[in-house]
Amino acid sequence: LTARLRVLARSAEAPALPYITRAGIPPDDLERLRAGLRRAVRDLALAEVRRALLLDGVVATPLSVYDRIFELEAAAVAAGYPDLA
Protein backbone atom coordinates (compact mmCIF):
# COMPACT_ATOMS: atom_id res chain seq x y z
CA LEU A 1 0.00 0.00 0.00
CA THR A 2 2.79 2.45 0.81
CA ALA A 3 4.33 1.93 -2.64
CA ARG A 4 1.58 4.20 -4.00
CA LEU A 5 2.60 7.11 -1.76
CA ARG A 6 4.32 10.11 -3.30
CA VAL A 7 5.81 13.36 -2.04
CA LEU A 8 3.49 16.32 -2.62
CA ALA A 9 5.61 18.92 -0.84
CA ARG A 10 8.47 19.18 1.61
CA SER A 11 8.61 21.23 4.76
CA ALA A 12 11.53 23.40 5.71
CA GLU A 13 14.44 21.58 7.32
CA ALA A 14 14.65 21.55 11.09
CA PRO A 15 16.76 19.60 13.57
CA ALA A 16 15.52 16.21 14.71
CA LEU A 17 14.70 15.45 18.29
CA PRO A 18 17.85 15.27 20.39
CA TYR A 19 19.18 12.35 22.36
CA ILE A 20 18.85 13.42 25.98
CA THR A 21 20.80 12.31 29.03
CA ARG A 22 20.70 13.46 32.62
CA ALA A 23 21.61 16.92 33.82
CA GLY A 24 25.11 17.15 35.26
CA ILE A 25 26.41 14.07 33.47
CA PRO A 26 30.19 13.85 33.90
CA PRO A 27 32.08 14.70 30.68
CA ASP A 28 33.65 11.22 30.53
CA ASP A 29 30.24 9.54 30.69
CA LEU A 30 28.87 11.88 28.02
CA GLU A 31 31.78 11.05 25.74
CA ARG A 32 31.19 7.31 26.26
CA LEU A 33 27.54 7.76 25.24
CA ARG A 34 28.55 9.74 22.15
CA ALA A 35 31.18 7.15 21.23
CA GLY A 36 28.56 4.41 21.50
CA LEU A 37 26.24 6.30 19.15
CA ARG A 38 29.07 6.83 16.67
CA ARG A 39 29.87 3.10 16.76
CA ALA A 40 26.21 2.24 16.19
CA VAL A 41 26.14 4.51 13.12
CA ARG A 42 29.20 2.73 11.67
CA ASP A 43 28.14 -0.83 12.59
CA LEU A 44 27.37 -2.69 9.36
CA ALA A 45 25.15 -5.14 11.25
CA LEU A 46 22.84 -2.25 12.13
CA ALA A 47 22.63 -0.82 8.60
CA GLU A 48 19.13 -2.14 7.90
CA VAL A 49 17.82 -0.89 11.25
CA ARG A 50 19.31 2.57 10.62
CA ARG A 51 17.76 2.62 7.15
CA ALA A 52 14.33 1.68 8.58
CA LEU A 53 14.66 4.46 11.16
CA LEU A 54 15.92 6.93 8.52
CA LEU A 55 19.11 7.49 10.52
CA ASP A 56 22.26 8.29 8.59
CA GLY A 57 24.40 9.79 11.31
CA VAL A 58 24.62 11.53 14.65
CA VAL A 59 26.04 14.97 15.30
CA ALA A 60 26.69 16.76 18.59
CA THR A 61 25.20 20.23 18.14
CA PRO A 62 24.76 23.26 20.37
CA LEU A 63 21.32 24.07 21.75
CA SER A 64 21.17 27.13 19.49
CA VAL A 65 20.52 24.79 16.53
CA TYR A 66 17.00 24.30 17.91
CA ASP A 67 16.25 28.02 17.51
CA ARG A 68 15.29 27.03 13.96
CA ILE A 69 12.11 25.43 15.31
CA PHE A 70 11.05 28.71 16.91
CA GLU A 71 11.79 30.53 13.64
CA LEU A 72 9.55 28.12 11.75
CA GLU A 73 6.81 28.54 14.32
CA ALA A 74 7.00 32.34 14.02
CA ALA A 75 6.81 32.08 10.22
CA ALA A 76 3.74 29.83 10.48
CA VAL A 77 2.00 32.28 12.82
CA ALA A 78 2.88 35.16 10.47
CA ALA A 79 1.37 33.17 7.60
CA GLY A 80 -1.90 32.78 9.46
CA TYR A 81 -1.45 29.50 11.28
CA PRO A 82 -1.52 30.70 14.91
CA ASP A 83 -2.75 27.45 16.49
CA LEU A 84 -0.09 24.81 15.83
CA ALA A 85 -1.22 22.43 18.60
N, C-alpha and C positions, 0 to 999 in steps of 0.2 A: 504494500500500500504506500509506503513512504517513497518508493521509486518514482511516483507521479508528482512528488512535491517539487516546486521550483522557487527560486529566489525572486521575489517581486521588488524588493528594495532592501537596502542595508542601512542600518543606523550608524550614527557616528561612533568612532572607536572610543572606548573607555577602558580603564583598567579592570581586570577581573577581581573577584573577591580575593582578599589576601589569606594566606595561611597565618593563623594567629596562635601565639603561645602565651605563656603567663607573663604578667608584669614583673619586672625585676629579674628576669632570667639572666643567669650569669653568662657573660660573653662566650665562654668556652662551650657551654651547653647550647647556646644559640648557633654557634658555628657547627657543632655536631649535627644539629637538626638540618641546617642548610646543606651540609655535606651529604647527608642522607638523601635529601631531595635531589641534589645534583646527581648522585649515583643512580637513583631511580629513573631519572630522565635519560641516562645513558645506557641503562640495562636493556640489552636486546630482548631478554625474556619478557619484559614488560611492554614491548613495543605495541602489541595489539591492544592492550589495556589503555595505554596512553592515547592511541588513535581513537578508541571508542569514547574516551573522555575528552577528546579534542585538546589534549595537552601536548605542546611541542617544546616546552621548556619552562624553567623557573628563573625568576630574576628578583634579586633583592632591590627594592626601590624605596625611596623616601616617602613619607606620608603625603608630601605635597603633590605626588602623582594623582592622588585621589581628589584633588581640587577639580579635576576635569569633570567629575560627576556633578558637582555643584554648578559648574558652568553650563553643562547640558540641561540641568534642571531649570536654571534661570532662562535659558534660551527657549525652553518649552513653555514656561509661564509667559514670556514675552510674545510667543506665537499664539497665545490663547488657550493653553492647556494648563490652567492653574491647579487642577486637582489631579495629581499624579498617583494618588493612592488607590 
